[in-house]
């Protein structure tokens, strides 16, 4: 595929000035309205000012210039219009037009309804744009910059935390608002419950002065008159805002039963179109959220508590979630819909005993070693939690998927969780919800703290795809969440590890003998080799590099802003280079060092770095420091950077492994079956009686995938052979990976009798069907092109935005 790179369109700016001031806690108070497809309410941000103040200089600092390179114009509040209403009493119908007043001589850039909206995305975003100081301006005011887009900001005000009743018992400086916030943020971990309660009380305190604010495409900028430094700037502010139906952080759609639902979609822009926030990973914070929705709906979030609804008048209910482990704002997740909790038909008392939950506040909070992260109630220091193999878990889905969830998914969760614990130790999170998301979900899965989204595509066929994907998402609890990448361009630190560990977890979950586990893992390595070859042949070289910023990885501007290269490129969502090359690098290291040595180190690495952000060198340096020299011949951080992380194409060390991958016993069995099918395909329609029937072996799902990939290399496969293939392996009933290859065969050989399988795949397996559209169009067959257009018309309204953009480019 010819992918054109355009930095002005493809790069994603992170605007927040995190070097000057950091959000330590968010309190969200939101209403979800499906009729208008809007989420509206308030968010209160509690700050701690940074210590890395810079003088006004660098041209790469974060922006306060508008699209036309004119200085920002701020909304001027009228004096003496400070409401002292408790925010809980605000109705979603109240207007705030009176609070956003243009100063003299200013042009009013607010929306028609008087709200101040983010401008529509401009075409010119680059690392050299947005370049004015946001720190100490001398005689100018400090500028707070938050990441924000596709939002209508209605009002920004300072919160009078000193007005909270009883606050004098909590602080030594009851009249100094910033000092109160400082002491609240600094409470020790064993007072987490008290801290959350005070955050909630402070968030409901009255306002004590409106703040000047403005928005551009990617940010919300806030000033307070007279506040010249981050230290002077209010450390607790409240923002009233509403999302937009077309906002890119959430998807409004229908579930598999046709009922409305909404959920966060994750990358590329994460949560900045859900709430104003600091997106850079370094801004690790805690949060609590109260969400109101119709009483018939279930609200799931990435909180550590299993929330129960509180019934409200007029057919509404309220849900409250919280987290005590500081995490980047991008990990915040919400899903609201008519979900049904799926429970096993028979629940044994043993299962319940195993799944007892351990709260951070339990009395036996004994320390097991020393943690290197900022202070929070850590499960790695809870002696009971460290031995908990299976954490409490729930499964939610539309009611129509009850049977398949009970049969396929529910039985897999305990063995997969137990397997993960046996490999890496303590589960970083205390519980797990799993939600089967609608068909328009653009991936097979997405992990967030305490919750995993799974595609319905994982539920079909045998348990192989569901089990491996579940293991992949469980692995993200350690790599991607508990240990995160400090630079978003180093995705391999998340996806490479999860891909590598999914095989290890899945082998243990199936209780395979060691030789069986090795054979299955070699087979999967063989399949990934094929995929990596395809990726490097069909993607720009620049997007094949795992550490694209090289020696500048992790660098930010003086203000803390940065740019994520290709972060908005719609093709990037569907690329697997960082999964595959990362996986092969870790396989290479495990083989070089020996698996026992490697996994022993990995457990030590997890214990050392959980709760922290890392760069590639942190992992590699610790690895080499902990391995005896005789076990690491010619291994160095520099060599690994050169051969694996900073070069495009297939790494040289991997090229040398190619023959070994082909010698896998399960792969050789497939080769024998391919030879049989080639003979069948060559036979004439009317064959002689003495020709004996071929006897085909039963194949594993991964073997079927490899078989179909080999057959795709054949120039012609007759309709008779394709019909026999389908009957022999029941291909239309297999898992989505197998059916995807089957659909490719159908398209390549114009097997019209099975076009219904292609149509079904494009509708029900949208996360995997994107490139089938391209194959249908490239065939230049009118019937296939008509099929592509018809399927797209049926699903485009519900389709994920990135997917729809890629498909539209193929079709039109």
N, C-alpha and C positions, 0 to 999 in steps of 0.2 A: 504494500500500500504506500502511495506517495503522500507522506505527511509533511506539510509545510510548517516551518517554525517561524513564529512572529513574536519576538520578545515583547513588543508593545501591546500585544493582545494576550499572550500566553502566560506572562509572568504575574505572580500574585504578590502584591505588596502587603507586608505586615506593618501597620502604621503606628501601633501603640508605642509611646515613649517609656518603655519599661526600665530604662537605665535611671530614670529620675524618680519614678513612683510606681509602686506595685499594688495591684489589687490582692488583698489577702482573703476576702470573703465576699460572696454575693448572696443577697437575699432577694429571691424572685417571688412576686405575688401576681399571678396571671389568670386571665379568663380565656378559655378556648371557645370560639364561636364558629361552628361549622357552617352556619347560614352565610356569613360574610367571609368565611375562610380567613379569619384574622385571630391572632393571639394578642391580647392587650393587657396592660397592667403596668406595674412598676418594678424597677430593679434598684436595690440599694447596694452601693459599692463601698466597702471599707478598705482604706488604703494604709500603706506604710511607705513613707518617703524613702527613696534610695540614697545611696552614699556615693554614687558615681557621677556627680555633677560635672558638666563640661562647660568650658567657655564657648562663646559663640564663635563657630569657625566652619566646621566641615560642610562641604557641599553635598554630602551624602545623607545628611540628617533628614528626619521625617518631615513630611510636608505640612505646611499650612497655607499652601498656595492653591487657588481654585483651578478649575480646568483651563481657564484662559490666562493662567499665571498672574492673576491679580491677587492682591492680599485678601485674606478671609475677612468677611463682614459678619459681625456677631449680632445675634438677636439681643436687643436691649430690653431688659425688664423694666416695667414702670415701677417707680418707688411705691412703698407702702401697700403692696398687693400680695402680702405673704399670708396664705391661708394657714390656719393652725388646726386643720381637720386631720383626724387620724386617717392614714391612707387606707385602712381597711374599710372605711365608709364610702370611699369613692365609687361611684357608679361608672360602669363602662360607657354610659351614655353622656357623661359630663364632658363638655368641651373646654379646651384650654387656650382658645384663641387669644383671650385677653392677656395672657402671660407672655406672648411672643410678639414684641413690638419693635418695629424698625427704628433705628436711631435717625436723627436728622440727616437728610441728604443721602440716605442709603436706599438702594433698590430692594424692594421686598422680594426675596427669592423663596418665600414659603409657598406651600402648595395651595390649591384653590380653597381647601378647607381650613386654611390658616396654619396647618401643621408644617413643620420643617422637615422635608424629606431628603433622603439621600438622592443625589442626582443619578440619572440612569448611567450605567457603566459606559465610560468613554473608551475610545479606541487607543488612547495613548497612555500606557502605564509603563514606566521603566524605572530602573534603579537610580537614575540621575534626576528624576522629577521629584516633586514634593520636597523642597529643600530649604526650609527655614527652621530656626532654632526653636526648641520647645522647652529648654531648661531655664536657667536664670538669665533674664534679659537685661539685667541692670535696672534701668528705670521702667522697663516694660513688665507686664504681668506674666506669670507662669502659665503655660498652655498645657492642659491635659489632653492627650490624644488617645482616643479609644478606637479599636477596630469596629467598624459598623457599616453595613450596607443594606439596601432594600428595607429600611425602617422609616417610619414616621415618628420623629422625636417631638413630643408635645411640650415638655417642660423639664427643666433641670434645676434642682435646688439643693442647698446645703441642708443637712439634717441636724436638728438640735438635740444631739444625744445627751446633753446636760439636762434636758427636761424630763428624762426618764425617771419615774418615781423610784426612789430607793437607790439611785445611782451613787449617792454619796457613801454607801456602805461598800461599794465595790472599788472606788478609786480614791487616791489621795488628792486629786485635783478636780473636784466635781464641777468646777466652772470652766475648765479648759477643755473644749470639745476635742481637739486633736490629741490631747494627752489621754483623755478617756479612751479614745479609739486605740491609741498605742498600747495602753495597759490591757485592753480587751484582746487585742491581737496576740499579745505576749503571754496570755494565760498558759500554764503548763498543761500537758496532754491529759493528765488525770482529772482535769476540771473541764473536759470537753462538753459535758452536758450543760454545765453552768454557762460556758461560753456560748453555746448555741442559743440558750434561753436569752442571754443578754443581747446577742445579735438580733434576735427576733424583736425584743422590746425596743431596741434602738431603731430598728427599721420602721417601727410604727410611730416614732416620735414626730412632732410637727416640724415643718420646714422653718428655717430661720434666715431666709434670703435666697432669692432666685439668682441663678448664675447665667452668664452670657454663654451662648453656644451657637455653633454652626456645624453644618455637615457638608462633606463633598462625597464623591463616589464611594470612597473606601473608609471614611473615618468620621467620627464625631469629635469636635474640638470644643473644649470648655475652659472658660476663664472666670476668675473672681476678681473684681476690681480691687486693686491694692495688694493682691497676693502675688509677690514677685518671685517666690521660690516654691518648690514642691513642699517644703516644710510648712510654709504659710498657707498652702492651698487646703481647702476643707478635706478632712480625711474620711468623711462620711457624706456621700451625696446620693440623692434620689433622682432617678430618671423615669419619667412617665413616657411611654411610647406604645406603638402598635406595629405589628408586622404587616407585610403586604401579601396578598394572595399569591403573587408571583415570586415572592422571596425565595432565595436559593438555598436556605438552610433547612427548610422543611418541605415535605411533599404532602399535599392534600389529594387524596385519592379514595378509592373504594377497595375494600378487602375482597377476599374470594367469595364471600356471601353477598356482595353488592352493597355493603353498608359503608358509610363514610368513615374515614380514619385519617390521621395525620401523624407523621413521624419525621424525626431528624435524619438527614441523608448523609451526614459526615462530610468528607472532602467533596469538592475542592475548597470551598470557602468556609467549611465548618460552621460555627454557630453565630457568626457576626450578623446574619440576617434574622436571627432569633432574639438576640439581646446584645446591647453594646458591651464590649468586653475587651480584654487584652488577650489577643490570640497567640503571641509568641510563646513557645513552650516554657520559657523561663518564668512566666507569670503563673506560678503554681498556686492555686487557691482552693479553699473549701467553699461549700455553698449549702444553702437550704432553699427549698421552693415549696410554695403552696399553689396548687393549680386547681381551678374550678372548671367543671364541665357538666354536661347533662348527666343525670343520675344513672342513666342506662349505659354509660361509657366507663371504661376502665383506663386509668392513667398509670402508665409504667414509666419509670425513670431510672437513671443510673445512680440511685441513692443506695445507701447501705442498709436501710431499713425496709422491711416488707410492709409498705403502707396499706392501711385500711381506710376506706372512704368515710368521711363525716357527712351525714345528710344535711342539706341546707333547704330552705324554703323554695317553693316554686320549681320543684323538680330538678334541682342541682345537687351536686356533691362536691366535696373538697378533699384533695389528696395532699399529703405533706411528706416530703422526702428530704434527706440531708446526707452529707458526707463529711467525714472528719479527716480524711487523708488528702492533703493538698495535691491537686492534679491540674494540668493545663485546661483552660476553658473549652478546648476542642473536644474533650472527653465527655462533656455534658450531653445527655441523651434523653429524649422524651418520645413516647408513642401513646397516642390516645385513640381508642377505637372500641368496637364491640367485641373485645377479646373474651374468650372463655378459658378458664384454667383447665388444662388437661391433666387428669389424674389417672394413675394406673387402675385397672379394674379391681385388682387385689393389691392392697398395701400391707405388707407384713410389719409386725411390731419391731423386727430387727432393723428394717430400713429406717424406721422413725428414730430408733435409738442411735443409729449411726449418724443421722443427719441433725443431731442436736446443734443448735446455733450457739456460738460463743460471742457474746457482746464484748466490745472493748472495755466495758466498765466492770467486768466480772472481778471478783475479789482476788482470784489467783493470777493476778497480772504480774507474773514472774519474769524477770529479764533473762533471756537466753542469748548471751553475746551482746555486742554493742552495735547499734545501727549508725550508719553514716549520714542519714537524711535529717531534714529539719524535724522538729519534735511533733509527733502526732501519736494517737493510740495504735500502735503497730502490732499486727498479728504475729510478726516474727519474734516479738518479745512476750507473747502470750503462750505460756507452756501448754495450755489446753489446745489452742488453735494450731500449734505446730504439729500435733499428732492427728489432726482431723483430716482423714483421707477423702471424705465425701462431704462437701459443704451443702447446706440446705439449698434446694433448687425447685423451681416451678417452671411449667411450660404453658404458654398462652398462644392461642390461635383462634381464628374464626371457628364457630361450632361445626361447620361442614368438614373440617379437617380432623375431627376428633378421632376417628378410627385409625387413620394413617399415623397420627401422632402417637397413639397408644401402641400401635404395632411396631413402628419403625424407630421413633425418636426416644420415647420414655425409657425403654430398656437399655439404651446405650449410655445414658448420662452417668449413672453411678460407676460403671467400669472405666469410662473415659476420665472422670474426675480422679478416681483412685489411681489410675495409671499415671496421670500427670503428677500427682503427689509423690508417687514412688520414684519418679525421675528427678524432680526439682525441689521437692520438699514443700514447705508451708504454702498453702493457698494464700495469695496476697489479699483476696477479698472474701468477705464473710458469707456471701450468699450469691446465688446466680438465678436470674430469670432468663428464659429463652423465649423469644417471640418469633413466630412464623409470620413474616411480613408479606405485604401484597406482591402480586406478580410483577409489578413495575420496579421492584427493588433491583438496583443495577449491579449487584454482586451476589455471590453465593453466601456471604456472611459478613458480619461486622461486629467487632467486639468493643464494648465499652465497660467501664467499671460496673460490676454487678449485673450486667445485662448483655445478652448476645442476640443480634438479629440473624435469623437464618432464612434463606430463600426456600420457597416451596419446592424448588427443583431438587433439593437434597432429600426429599421424602419419597421419591419414586424408585422403583427397582429394589435391589437388595440393600443391605445396610452399609455397603462399602462407602458410597459417596457421603451419606449422612454421617457415618462414624468418622471418616477422615476430616470432613469439614468441621465437625464438632470439636475434634481434637485440635485443629488449627486455631479455632477461635478461643478455646480454653488456653492454648499456649500463649495467646496474646495477653492473658492476665499477668504473666511475668514479663514477656518481651513485647513492648508496645504501650503497656499501661503502667505496671509497677516500675518498670525500667523503660524510660522513653528516650527518643532521640532528641538531642539538644538542637539539632539542625534538621528541619523537615526534609531536606534533600537526601538525607541518609535513611531512606525508607527500608533499606535492606536490614537494618538493625531490628526492625519489627517484623517485616514480612519474610525475610530470609530465615530468621530463627523459627517463626511459626510454621513455615513450610518444612523445615528440617525436623522440628519436634513432632509434627503431626504423625509422621511415619513411626517414630519411636513410641509415642503414646498409643497409637492404634494397634501396634503389634502387641503391646502389653495388655491393652484392653481385650484383645481377642485371645490372650493367653497362648500365643503361638510359641512353639518350640524355637530355640535359637536359630536353627538352620532354616526353618520356615520363614521366620522374621527376616533373616538376611536375604532370602530369595525374593520375598515380596518387595523389600526395600530396593533391591537391585532392579526389579522390574519397573518400579515407579521412577527410579533414576533414569532408566532407559527412556520412559515416556517423556520425562522432563527434558532430556537431552534433545529429543525431537522438537519439543515446543520451543526450547531456547534457540535452536537452529532457525526455526520459522521466524521467531522474534527478531533476531539480528539481521535476517534477510529482508524484513519488511518494516523496519523502523529506522528513523534517523540515528546516525551514529552518536550524536550528542545526547540522545535520550537513552542510550544503552550504558551510560557510565554511572556507577553506584555512588561515586563521591565527586559530583560534577564541580563543586567549588574548590576541590583540591586543598591547597594549604590555607585557603580562606574559609574552609568549613567551620561553622560556628561563629564566624565574625558578624558583628552587627555594627550599625552606625553609632555615633556618640550618644544618640538619643535612645537607642535600642531597636530602632526600626530596621527592617531588612526586606529582601525580595526573594521569593521562592521561584526559582527558574522553572518555567514550563508548568507552574502550578495550576494554571487555568486551561491548559491544552486539553480539549475534550478527548483526544486519543489516549492521553496518559492514564486515564482511569482504567482503560482496558489492557494496558501493557503489563506484562508479567516479568520483565527483565529483572527487577529488583527482588522478586520472589525467587526466580530461578538461579540467577548468579549468586545471590546470597546463600541459597540452599547448597549449591555446589561448593562454595567456599567452606561452609561449615562441615560438609561431608569430607572435603579434602583435609581439613584440620583434624577431624575425628579419626580419619584413617592414618594420618601421619603420626599422631600422638598416641593412638590406641584408644579404643572407646572407653575403657575403664578410667584411664587418666583424664580423657577429655570430659566425661560427664561428672567426674569428681570435681574437676575445676569449675564446671558450669554451675554446680550447686554452690560452690564457694563464691563465684561471681554474683549470683543472685542474692546471696546473703549480704554481700558487700555493697551492692549498688541498688537494691530495691528502694523505691521512694525517691530516686534521683534521675537526672537526665545525663545521657552519655554521648560521646562521639566515638567513631570507629576506633580511634587510637586508645581509648580507655579500655575497651575490651581486648584489643590485640596486645597492648603493653602488659596488662595483668596476666593474660594467657602465657606470654613468653617468659615473664618473670617467675611464673609458678611451675614451669616445665623444665626439667633438667636438660642441659645442653645436648646430651647425647640423643635425646628424644626429639629434638627440633633441628635437624640438619638443614642448613641453608634457609631457615625461616627467620624473617625479620619483618618488622612493621613496614619498612620501606619496600621490601620485596612484595609483600602482600598488597600494599597500596598500588604498586606498579602493575602487578600481574592481574589483580582481581578487581580493585575498586576504582582505578583511575583510567582504565582503558575500555574502549568499546569492543564489540565482538565477543567471541568465545575465548576465555582465558587460556593461555598456553598450557598450564598444568592440566587443565580439563581436556584439552585436545589429546593429550597422551593417554587419557583414560577411556577414550572412545571404544577401543576394541574390547576392553574388559566389560563395558556395559552390554555389548552385543553377546557376550558369552554367558550371560545369565541363563540358568536352566529354564525358567519360566518363559523367557523370551525365545529360547531355542525351540521350546514346545510350540509356541505361536508360529515360528518360521515353518515348522513341519505342517501345521494346519493351513498356512498360506499356500504352501506348495500343493496341497490337496485341492484347494479352491481354484487355483490356477489351472489345474488339470480339468476340473469340472467345467470351468469357463471355456476351455478350448474344445470340449467335446461337441460334436455336431448335434443338432436337435434330435435327429433319428440316429441313435447309436446302436451298435451291434449288441446282441444278447450276451455275448461272452464278456463284455466290459463289466467288471465288478463295481458294485456301489462303494463309494468312499464312506468310511466310518470316521465320524468327526468326534474329537475329544471334547469333554465338558471343559469350559474355560472360565477362569475368574473374570470379574468385571474389567480389571485392568488389562488382562490378556485380550479381552474382546476389543477394548479400545485400540490396543496395539495391532490386532488383526485387521481392523477396519482401516487403520492408518496405512498399513502395508498395501491393502487392496486399493486404497485411494491412489497409489502410485501406478497401478495398472492403467494402461491406455484405454482399454475398453473392458467393461464388465456387462454381460448380457442381461436383459430383463429376467430370463430364466434363472440365471445364477443369483441375481439379487433377490428374487422370490424365494429361492432355496435358502439363501442366507437368513432371511427374515424368519422363515419357518423353523430353521434349525436352532436359532438362538433366541427366538421371540424378541427381536430387537426393539419393537415398539413398546415393550413392557420393561425394558432395562432402565438403568439409571440415566440421568441427564448427560453424563459424559459419553456414554455409549451411544445414546440416541443422537447426540450432536454429530458424531462421526458418521452415523447411519444417514442422517440428513444430508451431510456433505456428499456421500456416495449417491444418494437419490438425485441431488442437484447436478452433480458432475455428469451422470449418465442418463439424465432426463427420464428417470423411471416414474412415469406419470401415475401409475397405480398407487404409489406411496406418497403423492404430493400432500395428502391429508396429514401425514406424519410431520412434514415440514411446516404446514400451517399450524398444527397443534403446538409444535415446538416454539415457533415464533410468538405465539400468544401466551403460552404457559411458562416458558423458560426464557424470559426476556433478558435475564442477566447473561445468558450464554449465546443468545441467538443473533447478536449484533452483526457479526461478520457473515452470517448466512445471507443477509440482505445483499451484501456486496457480491457474493458468489452467484446469487440469483440474477443480479443485474449484469455481471460480467459475461454470463452465458449468451447474452444477446438473443435469448429465446423469448418470443413474445408471451408465451404462456407463463414462463417462469417470472418474467418481469411484471406481468399482471398480478401474479400471486404475491410478489413482494409489495407492490403498491397497495393491494387490497388488505394485506395483513397490517401494513403501516397505518393505513387509514383507520382500521379497527382499534388500534392500540395507541396511536400517537397522543391522544388527549390525556391518557393515563401514564404514558411512558416517562421514565426519568429524563430530565432535561438534557444531560450530556449524551445519553443514548439517542434521544430523538435528534439531536444536532448531528451526530455522526451518521445516523441512518439517512436523514434528509440530504446530507451531502452526497451520499451514495446514489440516492434515487433521483435527485433533481439536478 
